[in-house]
C-alpha cells in the first residue's frame, strides 16, 4: 500500500493520485476506533463519534508535540510537510516498540487554496489524503460553519427589520458575514439597499469563514454541551444603551448548534504512507488562533502514545496561541515544540534577497551559499527558540532541506540552534523521502518528550487587558511596548467593565514578520506595536486585538492559484498543485 517513490519527484497531485489508499475502516482499526464509533464519508474519509471520549476517559493522554516555524516567506517553510513527515517517521519508529503515533492537522481553507499559498495537505511524499477532497469540500465542516455564522447575521438583521425589540444599535454591530474565499470586494459593504422590504441600510462586511468566531468556537469546543454554551455567548453587537446582544438573545444559538453538531466530530484520514491523521478545524494563525480542533487533539491523545499537531505560520502566531488560548482553555499540555526552518528563508531574513507575496523573488540569491546572510537571518530562529523555551517545553529544530543547501550552511545551523537552547537540530527530507527522510528527527523528538518539562503559560487570566497585550508584545514580538488608538482604548475600558478582562488574547497580526509590519524582516528592534482595534469573541473565549493594518478578509492575487485547475473527460482533477 502507499505509494512507490520515483525521482525526480512528481507533482503533489500526481503523487496523491498514485497512492494506494487503505479503506478508512483499516485506518480506524490501527487506532483502536470501533465500528460503532466510525461514521464513514465514502471509502477513505470518516468522522469519529464523540462517544469515544467516554469509552477512553480513564486512559492517560499520550505525549503532545506541535510543529511550528520561523517567520516564513510567503510560500511557507514546509510546516505541514514537516508535520506529516515527522509523523510518518514516528509511526515507523514507534511501531517497532508496540506504540502508536497520530497526526493532527487543520482543514484547508479555499481562500489560500485558490489564492497564493496553495492547499494545506503537505507536499511530495508527505501528504494527507485524499488530497483533492480535503482541499475542496471535504466532509462539509467549513460549509456548516459558514451557514451557522451567516444565519446569526440573518437573524440579527431580520430582528432589526421587524421592530428591533432588543434596541440593537445599528452603528455598534461587530458581527460580519463570511465566505470561504479570498474576496476583498466584500471587506466593507452597505447592506439593506433597495427599500424597506430588503432590510435596514447599514454598513457591514465579510470575513473569510475560517477567521470567524463561529470557526473559533468550532475548533475550541470540548463537546456538544460546551458548543451550545459558547454559541449562546457570542456577541453580535450592542444595544443603544451599551448592553451586549447575544445569539441567545436572538434565539439563534440552538439552531446554530444543530447545524454544527456533526461537523465538530473529528475527521479521520491517512497519509501517503497510510498512517492515521485527524484533519479537523481550520482557523488561520494570523487572524485567528491557528490550531486544529481541540476535539481532534482530545481523541488523538487518548488513542495514541504520541500526537503531532501543527500550529500555523511562525511560532509568534500559531504556537503562542496554542499555549495561551488552546492549552489554557482545554487543559492539554505540550511535551515538545518542533520549529522547522529553511536556509532559503533565513537568508531572506539576513538580507540576501527580498520576497513579497505575489511577486517573483531572486532564486539565484536564495540558492547561492551565503553564510553571512544566513548567520544574520538566523537571529529570527534564535528569537523563536527563546520564545518557545519561555513556556517551559523542550525545543527541537528541523531544517527543511532543499537541493541548493550546502553542508557548510547546514552544519552552521545545527550548531547555532543548539547554542540557542534547542535540544537538537536535524536536517529532514520529508518532501522527497516521506517518513524515511525524518527518522533522525523522529528519534530526537521522542527523546525530547521523555525529558521533564515545566509547562507554563505566558500570562495569568486575571492580568489586565493592557498588561496582557504588553506582555505578548515585549516577550514574543520583542517590541518596546504597544500604542493604542482611541477606539482600542475605548474597547479595553468597555470589555473591562463588562467583566471580559479575564479572557485570553488572540493577536491578529501579519505572519510575515515578528512585528506588525510585513516588510520588517529578521528581528525588528526599537519599535512599538500599534493596536488599531480590539474585538470581543466571548463565545470563543478570547479578545481579538488588531495589530496594524491586519485584515480578516484576504484578496486574490493577479494570477491566482485556481487558474490551472480543471477536470479531464474522465472526471479526474488536474492542475491542483
C-alpha positions as MATLAB code, in Angstrom:
seq = 'XXXXXXXXXXXXXXXXXXXXXXXXXXXXXXXXXXXXXXXXXXXXXXXXXXXXXXXXXXXXXXXXXXXXXXXXXXXXXXXXXXXXXXXXXXXXXXXXXXXXXXXXXXXXXXXXXXXXXXXXXXXXXXXXXXXXXXXXXXXXXXXXXXXXXXXXXXXXXXXXXXXXXXXXXXXXXXXXXXXXXXXXXXXXXXXXXXXXXXXXXXXXXXXXXXXXXXXXXXXXXXXXXXXXXXXXXXXXXXXXXXXXXXXXXXXXXXXXXXXXXXXXXXXXXXXXXXXXXXXXXXXXXXXXXXXXXXXXXXXXXXXXXXXXXXXXXXXXXXXXXXXXXXXXXXXXXXXXXXXXXXXXXXXXXXXXXXXXXXXXXXXXXXXXXXXXXXXXXXXXXXXXXXXXXXXXXXXXXXXXXXXXXXXXXXXXXXXXXXXXXXXXXXXXXXXXXXXXXXXXXXXXXXXXXXXXXXXXXXXXXXXXXXXXXXXXXXXXXXXXXXXXXXXXXXXXXXXXXXXXXXXXXXXXXXXXXXXXXXXXXXXXXXXXXXXXXXXXXXXXXXXXXXXXXXXXXXXXXXXXXXXXXXXXXXXXXXXXX';
ca = [
       0.000    0.000    0.000;
       1.053    3.646   -0.002;
       2.983    4.965   -2.990;
       6.136    3.866   -4.805;
       8.588    6.754   -4.794;
      10.021    7.936   -8.083;
      12.549   10.615   -8.966;
      12.545   13.364   -9.972;
       9.655   13.844   -7.555;
       6.394   14.364   -9.491;
       3.709   16.915   -8.645;
       1.761   16.706   -5.412;
      -1.389   15.856   -7.338;
       0.315   13.024   -9.250;
       1.646   11.522   -6.016;
      -1.763   11.820   -4.383;
      -3.483   10.119   -7.331;
      -0.838    7.357   -7.487;
      -1.071    6.476   -3.779;
      -2.924    3.270   -2.940;
      -5.142    4.183   -0.024;
      -6.370    1.820    2.647;
     -10.100    1.706    3.448;
     -10.795    4.122    6.279;
     -12.039    1.215    8.395;
      -8.493   -0.213    8.283;
      -7.027    3.110    9.435;
      -9.579    3.190   12.257;
      -8.523   -0.325   13.211;
      -4.902    0.798   13.543;
      -6.057    3.448   16.034;
      -8.411    1.201   18.013;
     -11.569    3.016   16.867;
     -14.578    0.677   16.886;
     -17.082    0.271   14.058;
     -19.773    1.903   16.196;
     -17.551    4.987   16.631;
     -16.729    5.358   12.933;
     -19.006    7.379   10.630;
     -17.667    6.922    7.052;
     -17.867    9.635    4.391;
     -17.190    7.398    1.425;
     -14.391    4.826    1.356;
     -11.417    6.896    2.545;
     -12.765    9.528    4.946;
     -14.756    9.303    8.165;
     -15.845   11.169   11.224;
     -15.330    9.753   14.704;
     -18.242    9.823   17.116;
     -17.519   11.718   20.321;
     -18.743    8.747   22.369;
     -15.157    7.508   22.038;
     -14.129   10.021   24.711;
     -16.475    8.355   27.219;
     -15.066    4.931   26.414;
     -11.462    6.089   26.815;
     -11.893    8.613   29.624;
      -9.760    6.614   32.080;
      -6.876    6.189   29.632;
      -3.965    8.631   30.170;
      -3.092   11.099   27.426;
      -0.197   10.464   25.111;
       2.684   12.878   24.547;
       1.745   16.087   22.711;
       4.050   17.713   20.129;
       3.483   20.781   17.972;
       5.276   21.657   14.747;
       5.708   25.389   14.203;
       8.188   27.523   12.272;
      10.377   30.571   11.924;
       8.833   33.679   10.362;
       8.078   32.270    6.897;
       8.406   33.563    3.378;
       5.075   33.975    1.530;
       5.459   30.384    0.296;
       5.700   28.916    3.804;
       8.608   26.827    5.049;
       7.150   23.324    4.835;
       5.410   23.135    8.195;
       2.699   20.707    7.074;
       5.248   18.636    5.166;
       7.353   18.524    8.339;
       4.331   17.631   10.475;
       3.410   14.700    8.246;
       6.966   13.547    7.550;
       7.734   13.585   11.265;
       4.500   11.710   11.992;
       5.246    9.130    9.284;
       8.717    8.582   10.729;
       7.452    8.346   14.313;
       4.804    5.857   13.189;
       7.573    3.630   11.800;
       9.895    4.011   14.781;
       7.162    3.501   17.380;
       5.579    0.512   15.628;
       8.694   -1.472   16.488;
       8.047   -0.624   20.161;
       4.362   -1.539   20.021;
       3.371    2.144   20.254;
       1.304    4.462   18.076;
       1.598    7.998   16.737;
      -1.204   10.050   15.159;
      -1.030   13.401   13.388;
      -3.499   16.264   13.790;
      -3.896   18.960   11.124;
      -6.180   21.816   10.187;
      -8.511   21.534    7.205;
      -7.565   23.754    4.241;
      -9.496   26.936    3.521;
     -10.368   27.541   -0.117;
      -9.090   31.105    0.328;
      -5.376   30.232    0.214;
      -6.043   27.088   -1.851;
      -7.309   29.275   -4.695;
      -5.095   32.265   -3.845;
      -1.309   32.231   -3.457;
      -0.158   29.778   -0.846;
      -1.869   26.629   -2.061;
      -3.531   23.862   -0.068;
      -2.818   22.523    3.388;
      -2.251   18.833    2.731;
       1.540   18.815    2.788;
       3.565   18.021   -0.306;
       5.693   15.470   -2.089;
       5.724   12.139   -0.263;
       4.442   13.638    2.988;
       0.814   14.402    2.220;
      -2.549   13.789    3.848;
      -5.064   12.108    1.567;
      -7.447   12.109   -0.266;
      -5.885   15.485   -1.083;
      -8.420   16.639   -3.653;
     -11.352   16.108   -1.293;
      -9.610   17.654    1.704;
      -8.501   20.770   -0.198;
     -12.006   21.378   -1.540;
     -15.270   20.376    0.197;
     -14.015   17.529    2.460;
     -16.770   16.497    4.925;
     -18.526   19.871    4.747;
     -17.265   21.301    8.057;
     -16.471   24.755    6.654;
     -19.827   24.866    4.875;
     -21.570   24.109    8.181;
     -19.693   26.890    9.973;
     -20.405   29.318    7.147;
     -24.136   28.565    7.247;
     -24.366   28.796   11.028;
     -22.438   32.060   11.153;
     -24.439   33.680    8.367;
     -27.691   32.538    9.976;
     -26.665   34.504   13.089;
     -26.226   37.544   10.836;
     -29.560   36.946    9.121;
     -31.351   36.593   12.462;
     -29.889   39.886   13.664;
     -30.843   41.853   10.544;
     -34.317   40.316   10.489;
     -34.789   41.287   14.127;
     -33.796   44.873   13.364;
     -36.247   44.989   10.435;
     -39.156   43.536   12.417;
     -39.286   46.183   15.129;
     -35.892   45.815   16.867;
     -37.319   44.911   20.285;
     -33.797   44.405   21.623;
     -32.959   48.007   20.677;
     -29.835   46.982   18.716;
     -27.674   49.931   17.738;
     -27.001   49.515   14.008;
     -23.922   51.738   14.408;
     -22.401   49.397   17.012;
     -22.534   45.960   15.367;
     -19.421   43.787   15.390;
     -20.803   40.714   13.602;
     -19.810   40.315    9.944;
     -20.890   37.793    7.345;
     -18.464   35.279    5.875;
     -17.467   33.337    2.779;
     -14.575   30.871    2.484;
     -12.862   32.638   -0.394;
     -10.413   35.494   -0.803;
     -12.819   38.301   -1.737;
     -11.519   41.798   -0.993;
     -14.558   43.489   -2.600;
     -16.664   42.230    0.324;
     -14.460   43.608    3.105;
     -16.609   46.705    3.580;
     -20.121   46.927    2.155;
     -23.513   48.550    2.678;
     -26.412   46.174    3.346;
     -30.164   46.666    3.107;
     -30.365   48.787   -0.047;
     -33.480   48.599   -2.196;
     -36.284   49.654    0.111;
     -37.859   48.610    3.408;
     -38.602   45.016    2.383;
     -34.897   44.498    1.640;
     -33.739   45.349    5.159;
     -32.451   48.309    7.121;
     -29.486   50.003    5.402;
     -26.281   49.833    7.424;
     -22.555   49.366    6.962;
     -21.193   45.841    7.222;
     -18.667   43.487    5.699;
     -17.396   39.952    5.247;
     -14.612   37.956    6.888;
     -13.165   34.767    5.473;
     -15.063   31.897    7.115;
     -12.067   30.391    8.881;
     -11.394   33.702   10.684;
     -14.889   33.979   12.186;
     -15.741   33.498   15.828;
     -18.026   30.607   14.845;
     -14.994   28.868   13.323;
     -13.025   29.523   16.517;
     -15.851   28.116   18.649;
     -15.969   25.061   16.361;
     -12.233   24.478   16.877;
     -12.137   25.207   20.622;
     -15.222   23.374   21.856;
     -14.832   20.264   24.000;
     -18.238   18.760   23.244;
     -21.866   19.320   22.323;
     -22.908   20.926   25.625;
     -19.898   23.239   25.569;
     -20.634   24.107   21.910;
     -24.191   25.146   22.783;
     -22.998   27.353   25.647;
     -20.264   29.002   23.574;
     -22.597   29.792   20.686;
     -25.109   31.286   23.091;
     -22.438   33.678   24.451;
     -21.458   35.018   21.022;
     -21.969   38.789   20.680;
     -23.406   40.380   17.546;
     -23.330   43.972   18.792;
     -24.680   46.287   21.459;
     -27.954   47.971   22.331;
     -28.334   51.745   22.222;
     -27.634   51.844   25.937;
     -24.433   49.806   25.597;
     -25.539   46.293   26.595;
     -24.206   43.308   24.607;
     -26.634   41.376   22.391;
     -26.001   37.630   22.148;
     -27.034   34.746   19.928;
     -29.070   33.567   22.900;
     -30.954   36.870   22.909;
     -31.791   36.374   19.229;
     -32.872   32.733   19.846;
     -30.487   31.524   17.134;
     -27.895   29.647   19.234;
     -29.936   26.445   19.293;
     -30.238   26.105   15.533;
     -26.557   27.053   15.123;
     -25.726   24.116   17.390;
     -27.882   21.808   15.288;
     -26.005   22.925   12.160;
     -22.645   22.185   13.821;
     -23.416   19.069   15.884;
     -21.960   16.672   13.297;
     -19.206   18.950   11.999;
     -17.489   19.053   15.415;
     -16.762   15.320   15.165;
     -13.083   14.877   14.141;
     -12.273   13.752   10.579;
     -10.094   10.641   10.183;
      -7.960   10.314    7.035;
      -4.474    8.962    6.194;
      -1.070    9.963    4.877;
       0.747    8.836    1.732;
       2.224    6.097    3.954;
      -1.218    5.032    5.264;
      -0.680    6.208    8.806;
      -3.621    7.818   10.691;
      -4.282   11.553   10.589;
      -7.050   13.643   12.155;
      -7.751   16.627    9.882;
     -10.216   18.898   11.655;
     -10.676   22.591   12.405;
      -9.419   25.391   10.233;
      -8.570   28.714   11.904;
      -5.857   30.874   10.300;
      -2.954   31.678   12.604;
      -2.553   35.340   11.644;
      -6.166   36.494   12.091;
      -7.458   33.530   14.124;
      -5.977   31.197   16.738;
      -4.326   28.932   14.186;
      -4.644   25.375   15.524;
      -6.701   22.302   14.692;
      -9.713   21.358   16.798;
      -9.411   20.625   20.490;
     -11.678   17.604   19.989;
      -9.260   16.096   17.448;
      -6.437   16.576   19.966;
      -8.511   15.091   22.789;
      -9.429   11.985   20.779;
      -5.926   11.500   19.363;
      -4.284   11.871   22.770;
      -6.469    9.061   24.142;
      -5.755    6.756   21.201;
      -2.031    7.342   20.638;
       1.194    7.382   22.613;
       2.400   10.430   20.654;
       0.351   13.086   18.854;
       1.943   15.502   16.387;
      -0.083   18.650   15.734;
       0.740   21.812   13.802;
       0.491   25.472   14.795;
       0.043   27.843   11.886;
       2.664   30.233   10.492;
       5.588   31.308   12.708;
       5.861   30.439   16.391;
       4.882   34.042   17.215;
       1.461   33.281   15.694;
       0.078   29.752   15.978;
       2.361   28.338   18.670;
       1.926   31.307   21.010;
      -1.842   30.910   20.584;
      -1.661   27.151   21.105;
      -0.192   27.793   24.543;
      -2.114   30.894   25.581;
      -5.520   30.117   24.035;
      -5.879   26.387   23.287;
      -3.940   24.882   26.194;
      -5.354   27.462   28.601;
      -8.929   26.557   27.649;
      -8.590   22.802   27.120;
      -6.131   21.891   29.867;
      -3.971   19.985   27.355;
      -0.217   20.301   27.916;
       2.638   20.153   25.415;
       5.704   17.941   25.694;
       7.803   19.263   22.786;
       7.890   22.130   20.281;
       9.394   21.496   16.847;
      10.491   24.640   14.988;
      11.009   23.990   11.320;
      13.059   26.342    9.177;
      14.663   26.582    5.786;
      18.041   28.015    4.909;
      16.361   29.780    1.984;
      14.072   31.735    4.322;
      16.772   32.571    6.858;
      18.923   34.064    4.098;
      15.955   36.259    3.178;
      15.786   37.445    6.794;
      19.513   38.132    6.561;
      19.026   40.489    3.610;
      20.236   38.247    0.772;
      17.088   38.935   -1.254;
      13.556   40.317   -0.961;
      10.396   38.267   -1.214;
       6.960   39.889   -1.318;
       3.685   37.980   -1.562;
       2.545   37.509   -5.153;
       5.825   38.767   -6.638;
       8.820   36.863   -8.054;
      11.978   36.635   -5.972;
      15.673   36.280   -6.799;
      16.109   32.488   -6.898;
      19.833   32.758   -7.596;
      20.386   34.777   -4.413;
      18.097   32.449   -2.439;
      20.017   29.352   -3.512;
      23.592   30.680   -3.515;
      25.696   29.816   -0.449;
      25.772   32.922    1.734;
      26.974   32.264    5.274;
      26.983   35.932    6.385;
      23.322   36.346    5.348;
      22.429   33.021    6.966;
      24.136   33.993   10.210;
      22.310   37.318   10.344;
      18.968   35.789    9.351;
      19.360   33.019   11.924;
      18.645   35.636   14.590;
      14.989   35.149   13.648;
      15.280   31.444   14.508;
      17.040   32.327   17.766;
      14.119   34.507   18.894;
      11.595   31.782   18.122;
      13.624   29.203   20.068;
      13.940   31.559   23.045;
      10.216   32.383   22.903;
       9.157   28.738   22.974;
      11.531   27.956   25.833;
       9.679   30.597   27.883;
       6.774   28.135   28.027;
       8.980   25.562   29.755;
       8.897   22.965   26.972;
      11.919   21.459   25.131;
      12.550   22.581   21.533;
      13.805   20.571   18.560;
      14.728   22.365   15.306;
      14.161   20.680   11.955;
      15.887   22.040    8.866;
      13.688   21.512    5.816;
      16.437   20.993    3.263;
      16.500   21.998   -0.387;
      18.912   20.758   -3.078;
      20.797   24.077   -3.113;
      21.618   23.951    0.635;
      25.310   23.364    1.307;
      26.966   21.285    4.021;
      28.543   24.421    5.481;
      25.138   26.103    5.798;
      23.517   23.035    7.356;
      26.398   22.460    9.801;
      26.312   26.103   10.863;
      22.584   25.974   11.518;
      22.773   22.761   13.561;
      25.395   24.230   15.895;
      23.665   27.612   16.043;
      20.325   26.059   17.022;
      21.865   24.047   19.840;
      23.774   27.094   21.080;
      20.416   28.933   21.244;
      18.936   26.285   23.539;
      17.386   23.705   21.204;
      17.771   20.120   22.423;
      18.660   19.069   18.896;
      18.667   20.294   15.296;
      18.140   17.820   12.470;
      18.016   18.144    8.663;
      14.926   16.496    7.149;
      13.862   15.404    3.650;
      10.138   14.834    4.169;
       9.088   16.165    0.772;
      11.336   13.855   -1.262;
      11.521   10.813    1.037;
       8.453   10.863    3.275;
       8.946    9.288    6.698;
      12.326    7.828    5.685;
      13.625   11.389    5.414;
      12.692   12.203    9.029;
      13.819    9.188   11.088;
      16.589   11.072   12.914;
      14.184   13.930   13.679;
      11.574   11.477   14.987;
      14.119    9.948   17.357;
      15.133   13.417   18.580;
      11.503   14.385   19.254;
      10.755   11.144   21.108;
      13.834   11.765   23.237;
      12.744   15.354   23.921;
       9.299   14.178   25.032;
      10.925   11.973   27.655;
      12.569   14.983   29.281;
      10.882   16.604   32.286;
       9.425   19.991   31.430;
       7.989   22.942   33.293;
       4.986   23.719   31.102;
       3.578   27.186   31.813;
       1.560   29.975   30.211;
       2.822   33.465   29.422;
       0.292   35.414   31.500;
      -2.425   34.701   34.109;
      -6.140   35.054   33.396;
      -6.590   37.927   35.825;
      -3.882   40.145   34.333;
      -5.442   43.407   32.998;
      -6.013   43.535   29.238;
      -3.330   46.128   28.542;
      -0.763   44.224   30.580;
      -1.526   41.049   28.616;
      -1.045   42.903   25.335;
       2.194   44.467   26.573;
       3.449   41.063   27.765;
       2.933   39.407   24.378;
       4.357   42.453   22.546;
       7.530   42.513   24.631;
       8.120   38.804   25.250;
       7.125   37.378   21.855;
       7.393   40.192   19.283;
      10.361   41.863   21.060;
       8.687   45.274   20.798;
       9.241   48.079   23.292;
       5.515   48.170   24.077;
       2.162   48.937   22.469;
       0.299   52.077   21.405;
      -3.494   52.261   21.224;
      -5.923   54.183   19.039;
      -8.785   55.946   20.858;
     -11.095   53.174   19.610;
      -8.865   50.492   21.130;
      -8.710   52.403   24.428;
     -12.497   52.659   24.433;
     -12.879   48.920   23.781;
     -10.444   48.000   26.551;
     -12.430   50.044   29.057;
     -15.742   48.596   27.815;
     -14.578   44.983   27.963;
     -13.090   45.500   31.399;
     -16.374   46.988   32.648;
     -18.314   44.057   31.168;
     -16.134   41.559   33.034;
     -14.345   40.219   29.953;
     -10.865   41.204   31.120;
     -10.056   37.617   32.122;
     -10.275   36.362   28.523;
      -7.087   35.346   26.731;
      -5.683   37.185   23.708;
      -5.819   36.181   20.056;
      -3.477   38.730   18.496;
      -4.348   39.379   14.832;
      -1.039   40.178   13.141;
       0.911   39.565    9.975;
       2.669   36.199    9.735;
       5.433   37.654    7.547;
       7.246   39.455   10.366;
       7.789   39.170   14.100;
       6.318   42.668   14.170;
       3.047   44.122   12.876;
       4.695   45.253    9.621;
       5.132   42.516    6.976;
       8.108   44.345    5.440;
      10.204   44.188    8.630;
      12.247   41.000    8.389;
      14.721   39.332   10.713;
      14.320   40.617   14.278;
      12.827   44.139   14.260;
      14.047   46.347   17.100;
      13.169   49.685   18.719;
       9.516   49.772   17.744;
       6.079   49.752   19.338;
       3.094   47.660   18.275;
       0.062   49.731   17.159;
      -3.270   48.342   18.406;
      -5.878   49.567   15.929;
      -8.983   47.879   17.380;
      -9.993   45.079   19.720;
     -12.895   42.740   19.050;
     -14.531   40.519   21.649;
     -15.060   36.836   20.825;
     -16.791   35.915   24.058;
     -18.030   32.537   22.816;
     -14.540   31.604   21.673;
     -13.146   32.853   24.966;
     -10.687   35.446   23.723;
     -10.200   39.106   22.881;
      -9.049   39.932   19.395;
      -6.532   42.846   19.208;
      -5.948   44.014   15.634;
      -2.280   44.906   15.063;
      -1.528   47.497   12.399;
      -3.405   47.053    9.126;
      -4.165   43.349    9.561;
      -7.339   42.334    7.663;
      -9.744   39.473    8.304;
     -10.631   39.036    4.606;
      -7.755   38.335    2.192;
      -7.794   39.195   -1.508;
      -6.869   37.283   -4.652;
      -3.563   37.965   -6.464;
      -3.411   38.956  -10.135;
      -2.568   35.334  -11.044;
      -4.495   33.156   -8.576;
      -3.711   29.500   -7.944;
      -7.026   28.304   -9.374;
      -6.153   29.244  -12.977;
      -4.729   25.796  -13.918;
      -7.353   23.770  -12.022;
      -9.703   21.815  -14.288;
     -11.111   18.339  -14.873;
     -10.489   15.909  -17.735;
     -13.099   13.933  -19.668;
     -12.905   11.098  -17.107;
     -13.642   13.422  -14.203;
     -10.052   13.428  -12.867;
      -8.906   16.716  -11.340;
      -5.805   18.310  -12.864;
      -3.767   21.420  -12.077;
      -4.367   21.283   -8.307;
      -0.735   21.688   -7.131;
];
